[in-house]
Amino acid sequence: MNLGPTELIILLVIVLLLFGVGRVSRIGGELGSAVANFRKGLDQGAREAAASSEEAAAEKKAEEA
């Protein structure tokens, strides 16, 4: 299902009519902060995984010595 520019504009107009400009902008702001928090969580998880991997490698190296 491909949406062209005309369909997107019509969809946007319908959403604005149903919810109003104020509510749509608030929902957009909440969606933006949710995406930012999701990215922050992904970065934190990646850092923790890297640290855990480094610790495991250091322990294995210490066991071999």
PQR file of N, CA, C, O and H, with PARSE charges and radii, in Angstrom:
ATOM      1  N   MET A   1       0.839  -1.170   0.000 -0.4000 1.5000
ATOM      2  CA  MET A   1       0.000   0.000   0.000 -0.0000 2.0000
ATOM      3  C   MET A   1       0.888   1.238   0.000  0.5500 1.7000
ATOM      4  O   MET A   1       1.450   1.602   1.033 -0.5500 1.4000
ATOM      5  N   ASN A   2       1.013   1.870  -1.129 -0.4000 1.5000
ATOM      6  CA  ASN A   2       1.816   3.089  -1.256 -0.0000 2.0000
ATOM      7  C   ASN A   2       0.921   4.311  -1.166  0.5500 1.7000
ATOM      8  O   ASN A   2      -0.096   4.408  -1.853 -0.5500 1.4000
ATOM      9  H   ASN A   2       0.557   1.574  -1.968  0.4000 1.0000
ATOM     10  N   LEU A   3       1.314   5.242  -0.308 -0.4000 1.5000
ATOM     11  CA  LEU A   3       0.575   6.492  -0.186 -0.0000 2.0000
ATOM     12  C   LEU A   3       1.340   7.592  -0.901  0.5500 1.7000
ATOM     13  O   LEU A   3       2.521   7.817  -0.634 -0.5500 1.4000
ATOM     14  H   LEU A   3       2.140   5.163   0.250  0.4000 1.0000
ATOM     15  N   GLY A   4       0.670   8.266  -1.796 -0.4000 1.5000
ATOM     16  CA  GLY A   4       1.278   9.381  -2.499 -0.0000 2.0000
ATOM     17  C   GLY A   4       1.077  10.670  -1.724  0.5500 1.7000
ATOM     18  O   GLY A   4       0.432  10.677  -0.675 -0.5500 1.4000
ATOM     19  H   GLY A   4      -0.289   8.084  -2.012  0.4000 1.0000
ATOM     20  N   PRO A   5       1.626  11.758  -2.236 -0.5600 1.5000
ATOM     21  CA  PRO A   5       1.501  13.046  -1.548  0.2800 2.0000
ATOM     22  C   PRO A   5       0.046  13.494  -1.377  0.5500 1.7000
ATOM     23  O   PRO A   5      -0.305  14.070  -0.347 -0.5500 1.4000
ATOM     24  N   THR A   6      -0.782  13.241  -2.355 -0.4000 1.5000
ATOM     25  CA  THR A   6      -2.183  13.654  -2.274 -0.0000 2.0000
ATOM     26  C   THR A   6      -2.902  12.913  -1.150  0.5500 1.7000
ATOM     27  O   THR A   6      -3.651  13.521  -0.386 -0.5500 1.4000
ATOM     28  H   THR A   6      -0.497  12.773  -3.191  0.4000 1.0000
ATOM     29  N   GLU A   7      -2.678  11.613  -1.048 -0.4000 1.5000
ATOM     30  CA  GLU A   7      -3.312  10.826  -0.002 -0.0000 2.0000
ATOM     31  C   GLU A   7      -2.832  11.264   1.385  0.5500 1.7000
ATOM     32  O   GLU A   7      -3.619  11.312   2.331 -0.5500 1.4000
ATOM     33  H   GLU A   7      -2.069  11.119  -1.669  0.4000 1.0000
ATOM     34  N   LEU A   8      -1.540  11.582   1.500 -0.4000 1.5000
ATOM     35  CA  LEU A   8      -1.004  12.037   2.789 -0.0000 2.0000
ATOM     36  C   LEU A   8      -1.618  13.371   3.208  0.5500 1.7000
ATOM     37  O   LEU A   8      -1.916  13.574   4.385 -0.5500 1.4000
ATOM     38  H   LEU A   8      -0.901  11.542   0.732  0.4000 1.0000
ATOM     39  N   ILE A   9      -1.806  14.273   2.258 -0.4000 1.5000
ATOM     40  CA  ILE A   9      -2.419  15.576   2.559 -0.0000 2.0000
ATOM     41  C   ILE A   9      -3.870  15.387   2.999  0.5500 1.7000
ATOM     42  O   ILE A   9      -4.313  16.008   3.965 -0.5500 1.4000
ATOM     43  H   ILE A   9      -1.564  14.108   1.302  0.4000 1.0000
ATOM     44  N   ILE A  10      -4.597  14.544   2.304 -0.4000 1.5000
ATOM     45  CA  ILE A  10      -5.989  14.272   2.671 -0.0000 2.0000
ATOM     46  C   ILE A  10      -6.052  13.655   4.070  0.5500 1.7000
ATOM     47  O   ILE A  10      -6.904  14.034   4.873 -0.5500 1.4000
ATOM     48  H   ILE A  10      -4.236  14.039   1.519  0.4000 1.0000
ATOM     49  N   LEU A  11      -5.174  12.727   4.362 -0.4000 1.5000
ATOM     50  CA  LEU A  11      -5.121  12.095   5.675 -0.0000 2.0000
ATOM     51  C   LEU A  11      -4.809  13.119   6.762  0.5500 1.7000
ATOM     52  O   LEU A  11      -5.425  13.098   7.828 -0.5500 1.4000
ATOM     53  H   LEU A  11      -4.481  12.419   3.709  0.4000 1.0000
ATOM     54  N   LEU A  12      -3.869  14.004   6.504 -0.4000 1.5000
ATOM     55  CA  LEU A  12      -3.520  15.051   7.462 -0.0000 2.0000
ATOM     56  C   LEU A  12      -4.706  15.975   7.730  0.5500 1.7000
ATOM     57  O   LEU A  12      -4.956  16.340   8.879 -0.5500 1.4000
ATOM     58  H   LEU A  12      -3.369  14.021   5.638  0.4000 1.0000
ATOM     59  N   VAL A  13      -5.430  16.355   6.691 -0.4000 1.5000
ATOM     60  CA  VAL A  13      -6.605  17.225   6.851 -0.0000 2.0000
ATOM     61  C   VAL A  13      -7.668  16.524   7.696  0.5500 1.7000
ATOM     62  O   VAL A  13      -8.281  17.151   8.560 -0.5500 1.4000
ATOM     63  H   VAL A  13      -5.227  16.059   5.758  0.4000 1.0000
ATOM     64  N   ILE A  14      -7.888  15.253   7.457 -0.4000 1.5000
ATOM     65  CA  ILE A  14      -8.883  14.499   8.227 -0.0000 2.0000
ATOM     66  C   ILE A  14      -8.475  14.423   9.695  0.5500 1.7000
ATOM     67  O   ILE A  14      -9.311  14.598  10.581 -0.5500 1.4000
ATOM     68  H   ILE A  14      -7.390  14.744   6.755  0.4000 1.0000
ATOM     69  N   VAL A  15      -7.203  14.165   9.953 -0.4000 1.5000
ATOM     70  CA  VAL A  15      -6.717  14.097  11.332 -0.0000 2.0000
ATOM     71  C   VAL A  15      -6.878  15.449  12.018  0.5500 1.7000
ATOM     72  O   VAL A  15      -7.303  15.515  13.172 -0.5500 1.4000
ATOM     73  H   VAL A  15      -6.524  14.023   9.233  0.4000 1.0000
ATOM     74  N   LEU A  16      -6.542  16.526  11.314 -0.4000 1.5000
ATOM     75  CA  LEU A  16      -6.699  17.864  11.893 -0.0000 2.0000
ATOM     76  C   LEU A  16      -8.160  18.167  12.198  0.5500 1.7000
ATOM     77  O   LEU A  16      -8.464  18.775  13.224 -0.5500 1.4000
ATOM     78  H   LEU A  16      -6.196  16.473  10.377  0.4000 1.0000
ATOM     79  N   LEU A  17      -9.057  17.754  11.326 -0.4000 1.5000
ATOM     80  CA  LEU A  17     -10.483  17.990  11.567 -0.0000 2.0000
ATOM     81  C   LEU A  17     -10.996  17.179  12.759  0.5500 1.7000
ATOM     82  O   LEU A  17     -11.822  17.663  13.533 -0.5500 1.4000
ATOM     83  H   LEU A  17      -8.809  17.260  10.493  0.4000 1.0000
ATOM     84  N   LEU A  18     -10.514  15.970  12.902 -0.4000 1.5000
ATOM     85  CA  LEU A  18     -10.980  15.115  13.992 -0.0000 2.0000
ATOM     86  C   LEU A  18     -10.439  15.554  15.355  0.5500 1.7000
ATOM     87  O   LEU A  18     -11.187  15.605  16.331 -0.5500 1.4000
ATOM     88  H   LEU A  18      -9.843  15.577  12.273  0.4000 1.0000
ATOM     89  N   PHE A  19      -9.147  15.868  15.424 -0.4000 1.5000
ATOM     90  CA  PHE A  19      -8.505  16.111  16.713 -0.0000 2.0000
ATOM     91  C   PHE A  19      -8.235  17.585  17.003  0.5500 1.7000
ATOM     92  O   PHE A  19      -8.142  17.961  18.171 -0.5500 1.4000
ATOM     93  H   PHE A  19      -8.539  15.826  14.631  0.4000 1.0000
ATOM     94  N   GLY A  20      -8.110  18.407  16.011 -0.4000 1.5000
ATOM     95  CA  GLY A  20      -7.783  19.813  16.226 -0.0000 2.0000
ATOM     96  C   GLY A  20      -6.280  20.021  16.244  0.5500 1.7000
ATOM     97  O   GLY A  20      -5.512  19.096  16.508 -0.5500 1.4000
ATOM     98  H   GLY A  20      -8.185  18.101  15.062  0.4000 1.0000
ATOM     99  N   VAL A  21      -5.872  21.252  15.958 -0.4000 1.5000
ATOM    100  CA  VAL A  21      -4.450  21.578  15.830 -0.0000 2.0000
ATOM    101  C   VAL A  21      -3.715  21.414  17.156  0.5500 1.7000
ATOM    102  O   VAL A  21      -2.605  20.882  17.187 -0.5500 1.4000
ATOM    103  H   VAL A  21      -6.496  22.003  15.743  0.4000 1.0000
ATOM    104  N   GLY A  22      -4.322  21.865  18.249 -0.4000 1.5000
ATOM    105  CA  GLY A  22      -3.661  21.801  19.551 -0.0000 2.0000
ATOM    106  C   GLY A  22      -3.352  20.383  19.986  0.5500 1.7000
ATOM    107  O   GLY A  22      -2.257  20.095  20.469 -0.5500 1.4000
ATOM    108  H   GLY A  22      -5.224  22.298  18.224  0.4000 1.0000
ATOM    109  N   ARG A  23      -4.316  19.507  19.812 -0.4000 1.5000
ATOM    110  CA  ARG A  23      -4.118  18.124  20.226 -0.0000 2.0000
ATOM    111  C   ARG A  23      -3.126  17.410  19.320  0.5500 1.7000
ATOM    112  O   ARG A  23      -2.329  16.603  19.798 -0.5500 1.4000
ATOM    113  H   ARG A  23      -5.205  19.741  19.420  0.4000 1.0000
ATOM    114  N   VAL A  24      -3.161  17.692  18.026 -0.4000 1.5000
ATOM    115  CA  VAL A  24      -2.221  17.061  17.100 -0.0000 2.0000
ATOM    116  C   VAL A  24      -0.792  17.492  17.425  0.5500 1.7000
ATOM    117  O   VAL A  24       0.125  16.672  17.382 -0.5500 1.4000
ATOM    118  H   VAL A  24      -3.809  18.347  17.638  0.4000 1.0000
ATOM    119  N   SER A  25      -0.595  18.773  17.750 -0.4000 1.5000
ATOM    120  CA  SER A  25       0.754  19.235  18.075 -0.0000 2.0000
ATOM    121  C   SER A  25       1.233  18.611  19.386  0.5500 1.7000
ATOM    122  O   SER A  25       2.410  18.274  19.516 -0.5500 1.4000
ATOM    123  H   SER A  25      -1.340  19.439  17.785  0.4000 1.0000
ATOM    124  N   ARG A  26       0.332  18.456  20.356 -0.4000 1.5000
ATOM    125  CA  ARG A  26       0.701  17.808  21.618 -0.0000 2.0000
ATOM    126  C   ARG A  26       1.080  16.346  21.386  0.5500 1.7000
ATOM    127  O   ARG A  26       2.061  15.861  21.950 -0.5500 1.4000
ATOM    128  H   ARG A  26      -0.624  18.730  20.251  0.4000 1.0000
ATOM    129  N   ILE A  27       0.313  15.652  20.568 -0.4000 1.5000
ATOM    130  CA  ILE A  27       0.614  14.254  20.249 -0.0000 2.0000
ATOM    131  C   ILE A  27       1.951  14.155  19.533  0.5500 1.7000
ATOM    132  O   ILE A  27       2.732  13.239  19.793 -0.5500 1.4000
ATOM    133  H   ILE A  27      -0.484  16.046  20.111  0.4000 1.0000
ATOM    134  N   GLY A  28       2.219  15.096  18.630 -0.4000 1.5000
ATOM    135  CA  GLY A  28       3.512  15.109  17.934 -0.0000 2.0000
ATOM    136  C   GLY A  28       4.669  15.303  18.890  0.5500 1.7000
ATOM    137  O   GLY A  28       5.701  14.645  18.763 -0.5500 1.4000
ATOM    138  H   GLY A  28       1.585  15.840  18.419  0.4000 1.0000
ATOM    139  N   GLY A  29       4.502  16.211  19.854 -0.4000 1.5000
ATOM    140  CA  GLY A  29       5.545  16.440  20.848 -0.0000 2.0000
ATOM    141  C   GLY A  29       5.785  15.214  21.712  0.5500 1.7000
ATOM    142  O   GLY A  29       6.928  14.868  22.012 -0.5500 1.4000
ATOM    143  H   GLY A  29       3.664  16.746  19.957  0.4000 1.0000
ATOM    144  N   GLU A  30       4.696  14.555  22.111 -0.4000 1.5000
ATOM    145  CA  GLU A  30       4.826  13.345  22.916 -0.0000 2.0000
ATOM    146  C   GLU A  30       5.481  12.226  22.115  0.5500 1.7000
ATOM    147  O   GLU A  30       6.283  11.461  22.651 -0.5500 1.4000
ATOM    148  H   GLU A  30       3.768  14.835  21.867  0.4000 1.0000
ATOM    149  N   LEU A  31       5.148  12.133  20.862 -0.4000 1.5000
ATOM    150  CA  LEU A  31       5.760  11.115  20.009 -0.0000 2.0000
ATOM    151  C   LEU A  31       7.248  11.381  19.839  0.5500 1.7000
ATOM    152  O   LEU A  31       8.054  10.451  19.855 -0.5500 1.4000
ATOM    153  H   LEU A  31       4.497  12.755  20.426  0.4000 1.0000
ATOM    154  N   GLY A  32       7.614  12.655  19.676 -0.4000 1.5000
ATOM    155  CA  GLY A  32       9.029  13.011  19.549 -0.0000 2.0000
ATOM    156  C   GLY A  32       9.812  12.679  20.802  0.5500 1.7000
ATOM    157  O   GLY A  32      10.926  12.163  20.714 -0.5500 1.4000
ATOM    158  H   GLY A  32       6.959  13.411  19.663  0.4000 1.0000
ATOM    159  N   SER A  33       9.248  12.967  21.979 -0.4000 1.5000
ATOM    160  CA  SER A  33       9.963  12.645  23.219 -0.0000 2.0000
ATOM    161  C   SER A  33      10.026  11.134  23.430  0.5500 1.7000
ATOM    162  O   SER A  33      10.999  10.632  23.993 -0.5500 1.4000
ATOM    163  H   SER A  33       8.343  13.387  22.051  0.4000 1.0000
ATOM    164  N   ALA A  34       9.009  10.408  22.990 -0.4000 1.5000
ATOM    165  CA  ALA A  34       9.044   8.947  23.099 -0.0000 2.0000
ATOM    166  C   ALA A  34      10.156   8.364  22.227  0.5500 1.7000
ATOM    167  O   ALA A  34      10.867   7.452  22.649 -0.5500 1.4000
ATOM    168  H   ALA A  34       8.219  10.816  22.532  0.4000 1.0000
ATOM    169  N   VAL A  35      10.302   8.887  21.025 -0.4000 1.5000
ATOM    170  CA  VAL A  35      11.368   8.420  20.141 -0.0000 2.0000
ATOM    171  C   VAL A  35      12.737   8.748  20.736  0.5500 1.7000
ATOM    172  O   VAL A  35      13.657   7.932  20.670 -0.5500 1.4000
ATOM    173  H   VAL A  35       9.724   9.628  20.682  0.4000 1.0000
ATOM    174  N   ALA A  36      12.871   9.941  21.316 -0.4000 1.5000
ATOM    175  CA  ALA A  36      14.142  10.332  21.944 -0.0000 2.0000
ATOM    176  C   ALA A  36      14.473   9.414  23.110  0.5500 1.7000
ATOM    177  O   ALA A  36      15.622   8.999  23.262 -0.5500 1.4000
ATOM    178  H   ALA A  36      12.124  10.604  21.369  0.4000 1.0000
ATOM    179  N   ASN A  37      13.481   9.091  23.935 -0.4000 1.5000
ATOM    180  CA  ASN A  37      13.713   8.174  25.054 -0.0000 2.0000
ATOM    181  C   ASN A  37      14.052   6.773  24.565  0.5500 1.7000
ATOM    182  O   ASN A  37      14.882   6.092  25.167 -0.5500 1.4000
ATOM    183  H   ASN A  37      12.548   9.428  23.811  0.4000 1.0000
ATOM    184  N   PHE A  38      13.424   6.339  23.487 -0.4000 1.5000
ATOM    185  CA  PHE A  38      13.727   5.021  22.919 -0.0000 2.0000
ATOM    186  C   PHE A  38      15.170   4.965  22.441  0.5500 1.7000
ATOM    187  O   PHE A  38      15.879   3.998  22.718 -0.5500 1.4000
ATOM    188  H   PHE A  38      12.750   6.892  22.997  0.4000 1.0000
ATOM    189  N   ARG A  39      15.609   5.993  21.726 -0.4000 1.5000
ATOM    190  CA  ARG A  39      16.997   6.044  21.255 -0.0000 2.0000
ATOM    191  C   ARG A  39      17.971   6.082  22.421  0.5500 1.7000
ATOM    192  O   ARG A  39      19.017   5.433  22.383 -0.5500 1.4000
ATOM    193  H   ARG A  39      15.033   6.779  21.501  0.4000 1.0000
ATOM    194  N   LYS A  40      17.630   6.840  23.460 -0.4000 1.5000
ATOM    195  CA  LYS A  40      18.468   6.928  24.648 -0.0000 2.0000
ATOM    196  C   LYS A  40      18.600   5.549  25.298  0.5500 1.7000
ATOM    197  O   LYS A  40      19.689   5.154  25.715 -0.5500 1.4000
ATOM    198  H   LYS A  40      16.781   7.367  23.491  0.4000 1.0000
ATOM    199  N   GLY A  41      17.495   4.828  25.380 -0.4000 1.5000
ATOM    200  CA  GLY A  41      17.515   3.475  25.936 -0.0000 2.0000
ATOM    201  C   GLY A  41      18.350   2.519  25.097  0.5500 1.7000
ATOM    202  O   GLY A  41      19.073   1.682  25.639 -0.5500 1.4000
ATOM    203  H   GLY A  41      16.611   5.149  25.041  0.4000 1.0000
ATOM    204  N   LEU A  42      18.253   2.641  23.778 -0.4000 1.5000
ATOM    205  CA  LEU A  42      19.062   1.794  22.902 -0.0000 2.0000
ATOM    206  C   LEU A  42      20.550   2.069  23.085  0.5500 1.7000
ATOM    207  O   LEU A  42      21.357   1.141  23.142 -0.5500 1.4000
ATOM    208  H   LEU A  42      17.666   3.321  23.339  0.4000 1.0000
ATOM    209  N   ASP A  43      20.908   3.339  23.175 -0.4000 1.5000
ATOM    210  CA  ASP A  43      22.315   3.701  23.380 -0.0000 2.0000
ATOM    211  C   ASP A  43      22.827   3.175  24.716  0.5500 1.7000
ATOM    212  O   ASP A  43      23.941   2.658  24.806 -0.5500 1.4000
ATOM    213  H   ASP A  43      20.253   4.093  23.129  0.4000 1.0000
ATOM    214  N   GLN A  44      22.003   3.313  25.751 -0.4000 1.5000
ATOM    215  CA  GLN A  44      22.408   2.839  27.071 -0.0000 2.0000
ATOM    216  C   GLN A  44      22.559   1.319  27.061  0.5500 1.7000
ATOM    217  O   GLN A  44      23.509   0.791  27.640 -0.5500 1.4000
ATOM    218  H   GLN A  44      21.099   3.733  25.679  0.4000 1.0000
ATOM    219  N   GLY A  45      21.649   0.624  26.421 -0.4000 1.5000
ATOM    220  CA  GLY A  45      21.739  -0.831  26.327 -0.0000 2.0000
ATOM    221  C   GLY A  45      22.974  -1.272  25.564  0.5500 1.7000
ATOM    222  O   GLY A  45      23.614  -2.257  25.933 -0.5500 1.4000
ATOM    223  H   GLY A  45      20.878   1.054  25.951  0.4000 1.0000
ATOM    224  N   ALA A  46      23.314  -0.554  24.507 -0.4000 1.5000
ATOM    225  CA  ALA A  46      24.503  -0.889  23.728 -0.0000 2.0000
ATOM    226  C   ALA A  46      25.770  -0.676  24.554  0.5500 1.7000
ATOM    227  O   ALA A  46      26.700  -1.480  24.491 -0.5500 1.4000
ATOM    228  H   ALA A  46      22.794   0.246  24.207  0.4000 1.0000
ATOM    229  N   ARG A  47      25.801   0.414  25.332 -0.4000 1.5000
ATOM    230  CA  ARG A  47      26.966   0.661  26.192 -0.0000 2.0000
ATOM    231  C   ARG A  47      27.105  -0.416  27.262  0.5500 1.7000
ATOM    232  O   ARG A  47      28.210  -0.877  27.547 -0.5500 1.4000
ATOM    233  H   ARG A  47      25.045   1.066  25.383  0.4000 1.0000
ATOM    234  N   GLU A  48      25.972  -0.818  27.856 -0.4000 1.5000
ATOM    235  CA  GLU A  48      26.015  -1.858  28.879 -0.0000 2.0000
ATOM    236  C   GLU A  48      26.450  -3.190  28.283  0.5500 1.7000
ATOM    237  O   GLU A  48      27.211  -3.928  28.909 -0.5500 1.4000
ATOM    238  H   GLU A  48      25.074  -0.444  27.624  0.4000 1.0000
ATOM    239  N   ALA A  49      25.980  -3.503  27.090 -0.4000 1.5000
ATOM    240  CA  ALA A  49      26.367  -4.746  26.434 -0.0000 2.0000
ATOM    241  C   ALA A  49      27.855  -4.739  26.108  0.5500 1.7000
ATOM    242  O   ALA A  49      28.530  -5.755  26.276 -0.5500 1.4000
ATOM    243  H   ALA A  49      25.362  -2.904  26.582  0.4000 1.0000
ATOM    244  N   ALA A  50      28.372  -3.606  25.646 -0.4000 1.5000
ATOM    245  CA  ALA A  50      29.797  -3.507  25.334 -0.0000 2.0000
ATOM    246  C   ALA A  50      30.633  -3.657  26.596  0.5500 1.7000
ATOM    247  O   ALA A  50      31.664  -4.330  26.584 -0.5500 1.4000
ATOM    248  H   ALA A  50      27.824  -2.781  25.509  0.4000 1.0000
ATOM    249  N   ALA A  51      30.194  -3.033  27.685 -0.4000 1.5000
ATOM    250  CA  ALA A  51      30.929  -3.137  28.948 -0.0000 2.0000
ATOM    251  C   ALA A  51      30.912  -4.571  29.457  0.5500 1.7000
ATOM    252  O   ALA A  51      31.929  -5.070  29.940 -0.5500 1.4000
ATOM    253  H   ALA A  51      29.356  -2.487  27.695  0.4000 1.0000
ATOM    254  N   SER A  52      29.782  -5.227  29.354 -0.4000 1.5000
ATOM    255  CA  SER A  52      29.666  -6.618  29.789 -0.0000 2.0000
ATOM    256  C   SER A  52      30.559  -7.518  28.947  0.5500 1.7000
ATOM    257  O   SER A  52      31.199  -8.431  29.469 -0.5500 1.4000
ATOM    258  H   SER A  52      28.957  -4.821  28.962  0.4000 1.0000
ATOM    259  N   SER A  53      30.599  -7.260  27.656 -0.4000 1.5000
ATOM    260  CA  SER A  53      31.436  -8.045  26.754 -0.0000 2.0000
ATOM    261  C   SER A  53      32.912  -7.858  27.081  0.5500 1.7000
ATOM    262  O   SER A  53      33.685  -8.816  27.071 -0.5500 1.4000
ATOM    263  H   SER A  53      30.078  -6.519  27.232  0.4000 1.0000
ATOM    264  N   GLU A  54      33.295  -6.618  27.370 -0.4000 1.5000
ATOM    265  CA  GLU A  54      34.688  -6.343  27.728 -0.0000 2.0000
ATOM    266  C   GLU A  54      35.058  -7.025  29.042  0.5500 1.7000
ATOM    267  O   GLU A  54      36.162  -7.553  29.178 -0.5500 1.4000
ATOM    268  H   GLU A  54      32.667  -5.840  27.377  0.4000 1.0000
ATOM    269  N   GLU A  55      34.136  -7.017  30.016 -0.4000 1.5000
ATOM    270  CA  GLU A  55      34.396  -7.674  31.286 -0.0000 2.0000
ATOM    271  C   GLU A  55      34.561  -9.177  31.095  0.5500 1.7000
ATOM    272  O   GLU A  55      35.455  -9.787  31.681 -0.5500 1.4000
ATOM    273  H   GLU A  55      33.239  -6.588  29.906  0.4000 1.0000
ATOM    274  N   ALA A  56      33.704  -9.766  30.282 -0.4000 1.5000
ATOM    275  CA  ALA A  56      33.786 -11.202  30.029 -0.0000 2.0000
ATOM    276  C   ALA A  56      35.099 -11.552  29.335  0.5500 1.7000
ATOM    277  O   ALA A  56      35.717 -12.568  29.652 -0.5500 1.4000
ATOM    278  H   ALA A  56      32.977  -9.270  29.807  0.4000 1.0000
ATOM    279  N   ALA A  57      35.525 -10.722  28.398 -0.4000 1.5000
ATOM    280  CA  ALA A  57      36.790 -10.970  27.699 -0.0000 2.0000
ATOM    281  C   ALA A  57      37.964 -10.853  28.663  0.5500 1.7000
ATOM    282  O   ALA A  57      38.910 -11.637  28.589 -0.5500 1.4000
ATOM    283  H   ALA A  57      35.024  -9.896  28.140  0.4000 1.0000
ATOM    284  N   ALA A  58      37.907  -9.877  29.567 -0.4000 1.5000
ATOM    285  CA  ALA A  58      38.985  -9.704  30.548 -0.0000 2.0000
ATOM    286  C   ALA A  58      39.028 -10.884  31.502  0.5500 1.7000
ATOM    287  O   ALA A  58      40.118 -11.347  31.839 -0.5500 1.4000
ATOM    288  H   ALA A  58      37.138  -9.240  29.627  0.4000 1.0000
ATOM    289  N   GLU A  59      37.883 -11.392  31.951 -0.4000 1.5000
ATOM    290  CA  GLU A  59      37.852 -12.548  32.839 -0.0000 2.0000
ATOM    291  C   GLU A  59      38.395 -13.787  32.149  0.5500 1.7000
ATOM    292  O   GLU A  59      39.139 -14.562  32.751 -0.5500 1.4000
ATOM    293  H   GLU A  59      36.998 -11.017  31.677  0.4000 1.0000
ATOM    294  N   LYS A  60      38.026 -13.976  30.886 -0.4000 1.5000
ATOM    295  CA  LYS A  60      38.504 -15.147  30.131 -0.0000 2.0000
ATOM    296  C   LYS A  60      40.009 -15.065  29.959  0.5500 1.7000
ATOM    297  O   LYS A  60      40.706 -16.072  30.084 -0.5500 1.4000
ATOM    298  H   LYS A  60      37.422 -13.347  30.397  0.4000 1.0000
ATOM    299  N   LYS A  61      40.513 -13.880  29.673 -0.4000 1.5000
ATOM    300  CA  LYS A  61      41.955 -13.683  29.494 -0.0000 2.0000
ATOM    301  C   LYS A  61      42.691 -13.961  30.816  0.5500 1.7000
ATOM    302  O   LYS A  61      43.774 -14.546  30.821 -0.5500 1.4000
ATOM    303  H   LYS A  61      39.947 -13.062  29.571  0.4000 1.0000
ATOM    304  N   ALA A  62      42.087 -13.532  31.936 -0.4000 1.5000
ATOM    305  CA  ALA A  62      42.703 -13.759  33.246 -0.0000 2.0000
ATOM    306  C   ALA A  62      42.710 -15.236  33.592  0.5500 1.7000
ATOM    307  O   ALA A  62      43.654 -15.713  34.223 -0.5500 1.4000
ATOM    308  H   ALA A  62      41.207 -13.057  31.932  0.4000 1.0000
ATOM    309  N   GLU A  63      41.684 -15.970  33.197 -0.4000 1.5000
ATOM    310  CA  GLU A  63      41.619 -17.406  33.459 -0.0000 2.0000
ATOM    311  C   GLU A  63      42.661 -18.167  32.662  0.5500 1.7000
ATOM    312  O   GLU A  63      43.210 -19.160  33.139 -0.5500 1.4000
ATOM    313  H   GLU A  63      40.917 -15.582  32.685  0.4000 1.0000
ATOM    314  N   GLU A  64      42.937 -17.706  31.450 -0.4000 1.5000
ATOM    315  CA  GLU A  64      43.906 -18.377  30.592 -0.0000 2.0000
ATOM    316  C   GLU A  64      45.332 -18.169  31.085  0.5500 1.7000
ATOM    317  O   GLU A  64      46.207 -19.000  30.838 -0.5500 1.4000
ATOM    318  H   GLU A  64      42.491 -16.900  31.062  0.4000 1.0000
ATOM    319  N   ALA A  65      45.559 -17.083  31.766 -0.4000 1.5000
ATOM    320  CA  ALA A  65      46.932 -16.768  32.217 -0.0000 2.0000
ATOM    321  C   ALA A  65      47.319 -17.532  33.436  0.5500 1.7000
ATOM    322  O   ALA A  65      48.435 -17.378  33.933 -0.5500 1.4000
ATOM    323  H   ALA A  65      44.849 -16.408  31.967  0.4000 1.0000
TER
END
